[in-house]
Amino acid sequence: MKIFGIAGFSGSGKTTLIERVLPQLTARGLRVAVIKHTHHDFDIDRPGKDSWRAREAGAAAVLLSSDHRTALLTEHRDTPPALADLLAQLPPCDLVLVEGYKREPIPKLEVHRAATGKPWLYPDDPHVLAVASDIAPPQALNAAPRQPFPRIDLDAISLITDFIQTHALRPPTA
């Protein structure tokens, strides 16, 4: 399994980019998983259902399974899980796209839109290998003047897909 991060601030288009890249990766024969981090509380369970009742009663985890899909609901009452722990829970796959987790030391593409008014992750994050943006990234202080940081247009999905496939790495082992 290899991993590659898609990072940026809210509203930059990370999910849309992943949505556009996934069909190209799967058309290339890759089995792809996605881990998405959110700062919002969420629940995919429904109040009153058996699984919800089990969680409310104190279950640390509930696994829902049908003929079509499986969902593992794990309560993080004390500490959120580390990315490595989440990766270990995935079924076998070739590539994991990690949305969010912008502070993780994994290879990543920064998604940036000028309209958001948010700061850049690059050049402060050495794990950002390129940016997908509607504007050029800032010049790093230590970069040679004729060596602009790699920028891929947000609509150049084939180029972005190539970049991800080329730069995805195996996660470090513990």
C-alpha positions in Angstrom: 0.0 0.0 0.0 1.2 3.5 -0.9 -0.1 6.8 0.5 -0.4 10.3 -0.8 -1.8 13.3 0.8 -4.2 15.9 -0.6 -3.9 18.9 1.8 -5.2 22.4 2.0 -7.6 24.6 3.9 -11.4 24.2 3.9 -13.0 25.4 0.6 -9.9 24.8 -1.5 -11.4 21.9 -3.4 -9.6 18.8 -1.9 -12.7 16.6 -2.1 -13.6 17.7 -5.6 -10.0 17.0 -6.7 -10.1 13.5 -5.2 -13.5 12.9 -6.9 -12.0 13.8 -10.2 -8.7 11.8 -9.8 -10.3 8.6 -8.4 -11.8 7.4 -11.7 -8.5 7.9 -13.5 -6.6 5.9 -10.8 -9.1 3.1 -10.9 -9.0 3.0 -14.7 -5.3 2.4 -14.4 -6.1 -0.8 -12.4 -5.4 0.6 -8.9 -7.5 -0.2 -5.9 -7.8 3.1 -4.1 -8.9 3.9 -0.5 -9.6 7.4 0.9 -9.1 8.5 4.5 -10.7 11.9 5.1 -10.1 13.9 8.2 -12.7 16.4 9.4 -12.7 18.8 12.3 -16.5 18.5 12.6 -18.3 16.0 14.7 -20.2 13.5 12.6 -22.3 10.4 12.9 -23.4 8.0 10.2 -25.5 6.1 12.7 -29.2 6.7 13.3 -30.6 7.3 16.8 -32.7 4.4 17.9 -31.0 1.8 15.6 -29.4 -1.2 17.3 -25.8 -0.1 16.4 -26.5 3.4 17.8 -28.0 1.9 21.0 -24.9 -0.3 21.4 -22.6 2.8 21.1 -24.8 4.8 23.5 -24.6 1.9 26.0 -20.8 2.1 26.0 -19.5 -0.1 23.1 -16.0 1.0 22.1 -16.8 -0.1 18.5 -19.7 -1.4 16.5 -19.2 -3.1 13.1 -22.1 -2.9 10.7 -22.1 -5.4 7.8 -24.4 -6.2 4.9 -23.9 -8.0 1.6 -22.9 -4.6 0.1 -20.6 -2.8 2.5 -19.1 -2.7 6.0 -18.8 0.2 8.4 -16.7 0.2 11.6 -17.9 2.8 14.0 -15.2 3.4 16.6 -15.6 5.8 19.6 -12.6 8.0 20.3 -13.5 9.0 23.8 -10.0 9.8 24.9 -7.6 10.3 22.0 -8.1 10.6 18.3 -6.4 7.8 16.3 -3.1 8.3 14.6 -3.0 8.1 10.8 -0.9 4.9 11.0 -3.6 3.3 13.1 -6.3 4.2 10.5 -4.1 2.9 7.7 -3.8 -0.4 9.5 -7.6 -0.8 9.5 -8.0 -0.5 5.7 -8.5 -3.6 3.6 -5.8 -4.4 1.0 -5.4 -1.7 -1.6 -2.7 -0.2 -3.8 -3.0 3.5 -2.9 -4.6 5.5 -0.1 -5.4 9.1 -0.7 -5.3 11.0 2.6 -7.5 14.1 2.6 -6.6 16.5 5.4 -4.0 15.5 8.0 -2.1 18.4 6.6 0.5 18.2 9.4 1.4 14.5 8.7 4.9 13.8 7.3 3.6 12.2 4.1 4.1 13.2 0.5 1.4 15.5 -0.5 -0.1 17.9 -3.0 -1.4 21.2 -1.7 -4.7 22.3 -3.1 -4.9 26.1 -3.0 -7.5 28.6 -4.4 -6.8 32.3 -4.2 -10.5 33.0 -3.5 -10.3 31.3 -0.1 -7.8 33.9 1.2 -6.2 31.2 3.2 -2.4 30.9 3.7 -0.2 28.5 1.7 1.1 25.3 3.4 4.1 25.5 1.0 6.9 26.5 1.5 6.6 25.8 5.3 5.8 22.2 4.8 8.7 20.2 3.3 6.3 17.3 2.5 4.3 19.4 0.0 5.8 18.2 -3.3 3.7 20.4 -5.6 0.6 22.6 -5.6 -2.6 22.3 -7.6 -3.7 25.9 -7.7 -5.3 28.7 -9.7 -2.3 30.9 -9.0 1.4 30.5 -8.7 2.8 29.5 -5.3 5.1 31.9 -3.4 8.8 31.6 -4.1 10.6 29.8 -1.3 13.4 32.0 0.2 16.1 29.4 -0.4 15.0 28.4 -3.9 17.0 29.4 -7.0 15.3 32.2 -8.8 14.8 30.2 -12.0 13.5 27.1 -10.2 9.8 27.7 -9.6 8.0 25.3 -7.3 5.9 22.7 -9.3 2.4 23.9 -9.9 -0.3 21.9 -11.7 -3.5 23.6 -12.9 -6.5 22.4 -10.9 -8.2 21.2 -14.1 -5.2 19.2 -15.4 -6.5 16.0 -13.8 -4.4 13.6 -15.9 -1.2 15.5 -14.9 -2.3 15.5 -11.2 -3.1 11.7 -11.4 0.3 11.1 -12.9 2.0 13.1 -10.2 0.1 11.3 -7.4 1.0 7.9 -8.9 4.6 8.8 -9.3 5.1 10.3 -5.9 3.0 8.1 -3.6 5.2 6.3 -1.0 4.8 3.3 1.3 4.1 4.5 4.8 7.0 4.3 7.3 6.9 1.2 9.5 6.8 1.5 13.2 
